[in-house]
């Protein structure tokens, strides 16, 4: 059985989120050895960074698409309530 974690580039957003949720649950259970906790924490930090990057990219794409739908507005007209 291969225990090597999947590469972040190969994971879908949902898979990465599920793995992060699992890591958090294991860390909160207080049943892991210190070394395993550190490995899990490191993986969790990497997953979180990747998830945040993907969310930022998706937000930028949505902003571009919304701008294309409504026409570009100047800064005085732009709604910045979502940022």
DOZA-964068 format. One line per 5 residues: number of its first residue (from 1); their letters; for each residue z, x, y of N, C-alpha, C. Coordinates in Angstrom, 2 decimals. Layout:
N
NUM = A = Z:X:Y:Z:X:Y:Z:X:Y ~ ...
//
This chain:
83
1 = XXXXX = 0.00:0.84:-1.19:0.00:0.00:0.00:0.00:0.88:1.24 ~ -0.93:0.66:2.14:-1.07:1.46:3.34:-0.09:0.96:4.41 ~ 0.84:1.83:4.80:1.84:1.45:5.79:1.45:1.92:7.19 ~ 0.31:2.58:7.31:-0.18:3.05:8.60:-0.53:1.84:9.47 ~ 0.02:1.77:10.69:-0.31:0.63:11.55:-1.77:0.66:11.97
6 = XXXXX = -2.30:-0.50:12.19:-3.68:-0.66:12.62:-3.85:-0.07:14.02 ~ -4.99:0.53:14.27:-5.29:1.07:15.59:-5.30:-0.06:16.62 ~ -4.78:0.22:17.81:-4.74:-0.79:18.86:-6.13:-1.29:19.22 ~ -7.12:-0.40:19.16:-8.49:-0.79:19.48:-9.07:-1.75:18.46 ~ -8.56:-1.71:17.24:-9.06:-2.57:16.16:-8.38:-3.93:16.11
11 = XXXXX = -7.30:-4.08:16.87:-6.51:-5.31:16.81:-7.00:-6.34:17.82 ~ -6.92:-7.59:17.43:-7.16:-8.65:18.39:-5.90:-8.82:19.24 ~ -6.02:-9.53:20.33:-4.87:-9.78:21.19:-3.77:-10.47:20.39 ~ -4.17:-11.46:19.59:-3.21:-12.22:18.80:-2.50:-11.34:17.78 ~ -3.24:-10.45:17.12:-2.63:-9.54:16.14:-1.62:-8.61:16.81
16 = XXXXX = -2.00:-8.07:17.97:-1.10:-7.17:18.69:0.17:-7.90:19.13 ~ 0.00:-9.12:19.61:1.15:-9.91:20.04:2.08:-10.22:18.86 ~ 1.48:-10.57:17.71:2.27:-10.87:16.52:3.04:-9.63:16.05 ~ 2.39:-8.48:16.10:3.08:-7.25:15.69:4.22:-6.94:16.64 ~ 3.98:-7.11:17.94:5.04:-6.87:18.92:6.21:-7.82:18.70
21 = XXXXX = 5.93:-9.09:18.45:6.99:-10.06:18.15:7.81:-9.64:16.94 ~ 7.12:-9.15:15.90:7.80:-8.69:14.69:8.69:-7.49:14.97 ~ 8.20:-6.56:15.77:8.99:-5.38:16.12:10.25:-5.79:16.88 ~ 10.09:-6.68:17.84:11.24:-7.14:18.62:12.26:-7.80:17.71 ~ 11.81:-8.64:16.79:12.73:-9.32:15.87:13.49:-8.30:15.01
26 = XXXXX = 12.77:-7.28:14.51:13.43:-6.27:13.67:14.44:-5.47:14.49 ~ 14.07:-5.11:15.71:15.00:-4.35:16.55:16.24:-5.18:16.89 ~ 16.05:-6.47:17.14:17.18:-7.33:17.47:18.08:-7.62:16.27 ~ 17.56:-7.40:15.08:18.35:-7.70:13.87:19.45:-6.67:13.62 ~ 19.35:-5.51:14.27:20.34:-4.44:14.10:20.48:-3.98:12.65
31 = XXXXX = 19.43:-4.07:11.86:19.49:-3.65:10.46:18.68:-2.39:10.19 ~ 18.02:-1.85:11.21:17.16:-0.69:11.02:17.93:0.60:11.30 ~ 17.50:1.65:10.64:18.05:2.98:10.92:17.56:3.43:12.28 ~ 18.28:4.34:12.90:17.95:4.82:14.24:16.52:5.34:14.31 ~ 16.11:6.15:13.33:14.76:6.73:13.33:13.70:5.64:13.29
36 = XXXXX = 13.93:4.62:12.48:12.99:3.49:12.39:12.97:2.69:13.68 ~ 14.13:2.56:14.31:14.20:1.87:15.60:13.36:2.60:16.64 ~ 13.47:3.91:16.67:12.70:4.69:17.64:11.21:4.57:17.39 ~ 10.80:4.62:16.13:9.38:4.46:15.79:8.89:3.07:16.19 ~ 9.69:2.07:15.89:9.34:0.70:16.25:9.26:0.52:17.76
41 = XXXXX = 10.20:1.12:18.46:10.21:1.02:19.91:8.97:1.69:20.50 ~ 8.62:2.85:19.99:7.42:3.55:20.47:6.17:2.71:20.24 ~ 6.07:2.13:19.05:4.92:1.28:18.75:4.91:0.06:19.67 ~ 6.08:-0.51:19.89:6.19:-1.67:20.76:5.76:-1.37:22.18 ~ 6.13:-0.21:22.69:5.73:0.20:24.04:4.21:0.34:24.11
46 = XXXXX = 3.61:0.94:23.07:2.16:1.10:23.04:1.47:-0.27:22.97 ~ 2.00:-1.17:22.15:1.44:-2.51:22.05:1.54:-3.25:23.38 ~ 2.69:-3.16:24.01:2.89:-3.84:25.29:1.93:-3.32:26.35 ~ 1.75:-2.01:26.41:0.82:-1.43:27.38:-0.60:-1.92:27.13 ~ -1.00:-1.97:25.86:-2.34:-2.44:25.52:-2.51:-3.93:25.86
51 = XXXXX = -1.51:-4.73:25.57:-1.57:-6.16:25.88:-1.66:-6.38:27.39 ~ -0.87:-5.65:28.16:-0.91:-5.79:29.61:-2.28:-5.37:30.15 ~ -2.84:-4.31:29.60:-4.17:-3.85:30.02:-5.21:-4.94:29.76 ~ -5.16:-5.53:28.57:-6.11:-6.58:28.23:-5.94:-7.82:29.12 ~ -4.71:-8.18:29.42:-4.47:-9.31:30.31:-5.00:-9.04:31.71
56 = XXXXX = -4.79:-7.83:32.20:-5.31:-7.47:33.53:-6.83:-7.53:33.55 ~ -7.46:-7.03:32.48:-8.92:-7.08:32.40:-9.42:-8.53:32.37 ~ -8.73:-9.37:31.61:-9.12:-10.78:31.54:-8.95:-11.46:32.90 ~ -7.88:-11.15:33.59:-7.63:-11.72:34.91:-8.74:-11.31:35.88 ~ -9.16:-10.05:35.82:-10.23:-9.59:36.69:-11.54:-10.32:36.38
61 = XXXXX = -11.83:-10.51:35.09:-13.05:-11.23:34.71:-13.02:-12.67:35.22 ~ -11.86:-13.32:35.09:-11.73:-14.70:35.56:-11.91:-14.74:37.08 ~ -11.34:-13.79:37.78:-11.50:-13.74:39.24:-12.96:-13.60:39.63 ~ -13.68:-12.74:38.92:-15.11:-12.55:39.20:-15.86:-13.85:38.94 ~ -15.58:-14.48:37.81:-16.26:-15.73:37.47:-15.94:-16.84:38.46
66 = XXXXX = -14.70:-16.92:38.87:-14.31:-17.94:39.85:-15.02:-17.68:41.18 ~ -15.17:-16.42:41.55:-15.89:-16.08:42.77:-17.35:-16.47:42.68 ~ -17.93:-16.31:41.50:-19.33:-16.69:41.31:-19.51:-18.20:41.38 ~ -18.54:-18.94:40.89:-18.63:-20.40:40.92:-18.51:-20.96:42.33 ~ -17.59:-20.42:43.10:-17.31:-20.99:44.41:-18.00:-20.24:45.54
71 = XXXXX = -18.72:-19.20:45.21:-19.30:-18.39:46.27:-18.24:-17.46:46.82 ~ -18.64:-16.31:47.22:-17.66:-15.34:47.74:-17.10:-15.82:49.06 ~ -15.79:-15.76:49.19:-15.10:-16.13:50.42:-14.60:-14.86:51.08 ~ -14.45:-14.91:52.38:-13.86:-13.75:53.04:-12.35:-13.79:52.82 ~ -11.67:-12.72:53.20:-10.23:-12.60:52.94:-9.42:-13.73:53.55
76 = XXXXX = -9.84:-14.26:54.69:-9.08:-15.33:55.35:-9.14:-16.63:54.54 ~ -10.22:-16.84:53.79:-10.37:-18.07:53.02:-9.91:-17.93:51.57 ~ -9.75:-16.70:51.10:-9.44:-16.46:49.69:-8.03:-16.95:49.35 ~ -7.91:-17.68:48.25:-6.61:-18.16:47.77:-5.98:-17.04:46.96 ~ -4.86:-16.55:47.43:-4.19:-15.45:46.73:-2.91:-15.90:46.05
81 = XXX = -2.74:-17.17:45.84:-1.50:-17.67:45.25:-1.33:-17.26:43.80 ~ -2.41:-16.93:43.09:-2.32:-16.54:41.69:-2.04:-15.06:41.52 ~ -2.12:-14.27:42.54:-1.91:-12.84:42.39:-0.52:-12.41:42.71
//
